[in-house]
Amino acid sequence: MDHFPIFLATEGRRIVVSGGGDAALAKLRLLLKTTARITVFAANPAPEIVQWAATGKLTLTPRRFDHGDTICAALFYAANEDSAEDKRTAAIARAEGALINIVDNLGDSQFITPAIVDRDPVTVAIGTEGAAPVLARAIKADLEERLPTGLGTLARIGKAFRNASYALPFGRARRDFWRDYYFNAGPKAMRESEQQVQPALDALLETHLNKTARSGHVAFVGGGPGDPELLTLKARRALDEADVVIYDRLISPEILELARREAVMIDVGKEGFGPSTSQETINALLVEHAREGAQIVRLKSGDATIFGRLDEEIDAIDAYGIGWHIVPGITAASAAVASIGQSLTRRGRNASVRLLTGHDMKGFADHDWAALAKPDQVAAIYMGKKSARFVQGRLLMHGADRATPVTVVENASRPDQRVLETTLATMADDITAASMSGPALTFYGLAPRAAALALTDLPIEETA
């Protein structure tokens, strides 16, 4: 992020614009929405600028910008539509302490003006760091349609009510109140008339003051394979409401970004055959925060019900009478098999599929290898890189065809996804040679469809 987004307080501050043509007009139409003191320097100002000056909306000085003209100014816009003049005026303004923006010159500007959706006092700023202004305008148009025009009125009335809301305890109680106002009571009152909003706020506050505080609760949320676009709407809503997020190692940074900034984020990552947070510690954290009344998201990679040690954590909080629910997610097998253009089951081939974990070797060795070694069987092996030679040996021992296809998908659904196509005969050596460092899922009995790989442009290694 080269440009950090902030909202600058403009009331009573000076903003200076050099230029009087179309570029200056475009900036001024936006700047006039602020409460700043705007000064324009232009030898030949457009008629609109002259009119705005006549009505007191800005101060017009009908000459070229010069030394001393940005004293005490917060921002300066060089909008002269002449590169040499822009360079001259920007150098003066920079020397006098103003932040400068040169229209259509990102490289020499100190700040940029984003596309803005205005629902005063609600303001949405959209920036692409100058890389894609057309995209920014498209996002702005989409948001303009989505955000009701009455949103600003609700926010303005709500702002005046903030001191009264401090009667509620800090944290969740206040958030619940404001969520109820903006998404329920407020819009309902606005549909009748603006005059009904204030009485609705008073009644809503009284209701929340007499409301029993919510008990602690745990949402076991499947975070999917890593692509944030594969996260369910219910999972996103849970993250948005969570006071505490307890997350696994494989949860991608993009998904963690969806949690509230105020949420307590606790990393309890477990690494196969490596450093781990003990299950007892995780259980204790769930109980501790829930008993304090927190709304917790226990964020697990993939689907929480598949190799997620879910039952152990549910048993731990059940012992204390703590409420919980499960939000399913897309498991890695579903994402990985989709990426190679295959299905886990197919009529005439296999009517069932086995989901195995190669990490927990206890019980894994006792699997029915003879049944899996039969023709046309399919298995998805989670965390199977280190157990590849063991799997290979067991299947060959039970008569499996050495030419049976095996596909390994590393970092399924993520930008750095890799696909390794091999066979049972060479799978262990090929996996070792591929030096995969990310989480990988092994498909026994499935080969990638070439068409799917070509369409998605996935990197593929053929070492068989």
N, C-alpha and C positions, 0 to 999 in steps of 0.2 A: 504494500500500500504506500504509494509515493505521496498521496494527498490525504491527510487526516481530516475527516469531516467534523466540523464544529459549527455551532450557531453563534454568530457574533452579535452582541448587544449593540444596537445602532441608535438608540434613543439619544437625541441631542448631539451625536457625534458627526464629524465632517466626513463626507465622501465626495471626492473630486473626480470630475470627468473632463478629459481633454478631447474635444472633437464635437462637431455639430451635425454630422451626417447620419446615414442609416445605422452604422455600427453603434454610434452613441445613443440613438433613439432606442435600439433594441435593449441596451443595458438600462437606460433610464426608465423604460416601462416597468422593469422589474424593481429597480431601486426606489421608485416612487411609492411602492407598497410599504416601504419601511418608514420609520419615524426619524430617520437621519436628516441632517442638514446638508443638502446636496448643492454643490457648486459646479457650474459648467463653464469651461473656458472654450470659446469658439468665435473665430472672426466672422464666420458666415453660418450662423446657426439655422437649423431647419425651422419652419414656421411653428411646428408643434412645441419646440423648445422655447421659442419666444412666448407662445401662449402660456405654457406652464410657468414661466417666469412672471408673466403679467398677473397670474392668479395666485402668486405666492407659493407655488409648490416647490420651486427651486430658485437659486440665485444664478443669474446669467451675467458673465463678464465677457463682453464682445471683443475679445482680443485673444492672441495666442497665449497659451500657458507658458509661465516663466518662473524663475527662481522666487522662492518665498510663497508660492501659491498653494503648497500642500503643508504649510506649517499647521501642526496639530490635527492633520487629517489621519483617519484610521485606514482608509482604502483609497486607492487611485486607479482609475481606468484610463488607459491610453487607447482611445478609439478614434484616432485621426485618419485612419484608412490610408496611411502613408508610412512605410516602414522606417524611413529616416526620422520623421517627426515623432513617431511612436518611441523610437530609441532615445531621442533627445529628451522628451518629456518624462519617460520612465526613469532615466538616469537622475533627473532632478528630484522626482518624487521619492525614489529610493534613498537618495542622500538625505532627504528631509524627514525620513523615518516612516513613511507610509508603506503599507503593503501594496504591491503593484500587480495589476492584471493588464496584459497587452492583448487586445482582441486578436484572435486567430494566431497567437504566438505562444503556444504552451511552454516551449522550452525556456523562454525568458520571463515567464510570469511567475510570481510568488504564490498566487492562489488562483483558483478557477471558480467560476460561478456555475453551480449545478442547474440541471433542469428542476423546476419546482412545481409541486402540486400544492396549491394554496387553499387551505380551509381554515383561515386565521381563527384562532391561534394555532391550529394544527398545520404544520408545514412538513411536507415530505420532500427531501432533497435527493436527487438521483445524479450520480456522477460516474463517468467511465474513464476518468483521468485523461480526457481528451481523445481517447482512442476510438470511441464509437458514438458520436453525438446523435446519429440517426437512431441507434438502439436506445439511447437515453430518452429521446422524444417518444419512441414507441412505448416504453415503460410508463412514461408520464401519461400518455393517452389512455393506457390501460387503467392506471390508478384513478384518473379523472372519472372514468366510468364507474369504478368500483366504490369510491368514497362518496357517500351522500352529501349533498350540499349543506344539509343541516348539521353536519358533524362539527363545524366550527362553533355554531351556537351552543351545542351541548358542551363543548370543551370550555367555552367562555364562561358559561354558567357554573360548570364544575370547578373551574379555577377559583371563582369567587367563593366557593363552598369549601375549599380545602381546609381552612382553619377549623371549621365546624367538624370536619371528618376526623380531626385529631383526637376527638373523644373516644374513638375506637383504638384498640391496641395496635401498636406498630406491627407491620408485617402482613401476614395472611389475612387478618380480619379487615384491614383497610383495602387490601387488594380485592377481596371478595366483594366489598361494598362498591368499589369503583367499577368492577367488572359488571356487577348487577345494574349499576346506573347506565353505563355506556352501551350495554348490549341488551338491556331489558327495559327497565323502568324509564330511562331517559328517552329512547326512541318512541316508546309507547305514548309518553306524554306529549312529545313533539308532534305526533300525528293528530292530536287534538288541537293544541295551539302552544306557542312558545310560552305563554303565561302559565301553562300547567306544569312546566318543568320544575320550577322552584318548589311548589308544594309537593311534587313527587319526590324530590330530593329530601325534603324534611321528613316525609313519611318513611322513606327508605332508610334513612339514618336511624330513626326510632326502631324500625324493625331489626336492623343489624345490631343495635345496642342491646337489644333484648334476646339476641340469638345466642344459643349455646355454641361455644367454640368447637370447631371440627376436631374429631379425634385423629391421632396419627394414622396414616394409611400408607401401604406399600403397593405401588404399581410395578409388577414385573413386566418390563417392556422389551420386546424383541427389536433390537436396533438394526436388523437386516445385515446384509453382507458388507456394507460400507458405503455404497452409493446413497447419498441423502435423498435422492429422488425415489428410492425404493422404500423409504420410511412411510409407514401408514399415517393417515390423518389423525387417527386416535393416538398414535405414538407421539406425534408432534404436539398434540394438545396436552398430553401428559407432561412432556418436557416443559412446555410453556407454563404449567401450573406448579411445577415441582419446587419445593423448598430445598431439597437435598437430592443430588444425583450421584448414585454410587455405580460406577461404570467399569466395564471390563477393558482389558488391554487392547482388544481388537476393534473397539469402537473408533470410528474415524474422527479426525478433528472437525470435519465439516458437520457431522451430526452433533458433536458436543457444542458447536457454535449455536445450535438452535435452543439451547437451554437459556433460561433467564440469566442476565448478568449477575443478579443478586443471589442466585442459587449457590449453595455450598456444593462444590464438586470434589468427589472423593474417588481417587483412582485405586482400585483394588485388583489391578491386573494380575492375571495368572499366565505364566509362560510355560508351555509344555517342556518338561525336563529342565526347567530353569527357575529363576527367582519367582516366588509366588506369595500372595497374601493368603494366609490360611483361611479355610472355610469357617473356622470358629471365629476368626476376627471379623469376617464379613457378616456372619450371623449377629455378632454382638453390635456391630454398627447399625444394622437394620433395627434391632430392638431399641438401642439407645436413642436414636433420632425419632423413631415412631412414638416412643413413650413421652418424648418432649412435645408431641403434637405435630411433628413435621409431616408434610405430604412428600413421600419419597418415591423417586423413580429408581428402581434397580434395573439398570440398563445393561442388557446382555447382547452379545453379538449374535446375529442370525435370528433364530426363533428360540425364545426362552425355554420352550418345552423339549428341545432336542439337544442332548448332551450339555445342558446348562446347569446341572445340579440344583434344579429348581425345587425339587421336593425337600431337600435338606433345608433350604432357606424358608420355605413355607412352614415346615415343621417347627423351626426355631421361633417364628413370630406367632404361630398358632398357640404356642405354649404360654404366650402373654396376652392372648385374646386380641391381637392386633389385626385390623381389617386389611384385606388385600384383594387384588384382582390381576388378571393376566391380559396383557395386550400382545397378541401374536405378531410375529414378524416374518419376513421372507428369509427362509433358511438358506445357507450357503449352497446346498445342493440344488435348489431351485434356480438360483441366480447363475451358478456355474454351468448347469446343463443347458440353460437357455442360451448362454454365451457361445456354446459350441453347436447350437442348432439341433439339439437332440431332445428326446423326452425320456423320462425315467422308466416309463412303461410303454409297451407297444403291443397291440393285438397281434397274436401269432408269434410273438417273440418271448415276452415275459409278462406275466400277469401280476408280478409282485417285484418289489425292489427292497434290498436290504440297506439299512443305514447303520454303519459301523463306526466306531471310534478306535483309531490306532493308538491313542494316547494311553487309555486305561487298559493295559495288557492283562490285568486280572479279569478273567472271564472271556477275554478276546481269544485266547488260545483255545478255548473250549468251543468255539463257534462251529457250526455244522459246515465244515469246509467241503465235505463230500457233496452236499447239495449244491453249494455255490460253484463247484467245479464242473457241474453239468453244463451242456451247451446252452447258449442264449440267456444265461443268468446275468443280472445287473446288480452291482453294489456301489454305493457311494460311501467312501471311507474318509471320515473327518480326521484331521491331524494325523495323516498316515505316512508322512515322509520318512520318519525314523523307523517305522515298522514295515517299510516296503519290502525288505528282503525276507522278513518273516512271512508276510502275506504271500509273496511269490513262492516261497518254499512249501508252504502248506497247500497251496492250490496245485502246484505241480505234483506234489506227493500224492494228491487225490485224483490225479489223472486229467487235470484241466489242459485244454489245448494251448500249446506254447504260443500260438499265433493270436490268442484272444486279445482284442484291442484294449488298451488302457490309456486313459487320458487324465492328465494332471492339470488342474486349473489353479494357478496361484493368484491371490488377491482378486478373487472373483468380484466383478462389477466395478472395480476401481480403475482409475486411469492407468495404473501400472500393471494391469492384469497380464499374465503370461499363460500360454497354453503349451503343454508338452504332450506330444502324441507319441506313444510307444506301444509295446506289446508285453504280454506277461513274461515272455522269455528274457527280456532285457530291462524290464521296468526299474529294478533296483539300481542298476548301474547308470541308467539314463537319468534317474532322479538325482543321484549323487552328482553326476556331471553337470546337471543344470544349475546347481548351486542356488536353489530357491531359498530365499530368506524370509518370505512372507508366508502367511497362512495358506495352506494348499488343500484342495479336495481332490481325491483320487477316484475316478470312475473306472470300475472294472466292468468290461463288457461293452463299452461305448467308445466310438471314435468320433472325432469332430466331423461335421459336414463341411466340406470345402467351401460351399457357397456361403455358409454363415460366417466363416472366418474372413472371406473376401469382403463381405458386406460391412463387417465391423472393423476391418483392418487391424485385427489382433495380431500381435507378434506370436509366431509359432516356431517351435523348435522340433525338427524331425531328426531324432537321433537313433531311431530304431533301425 
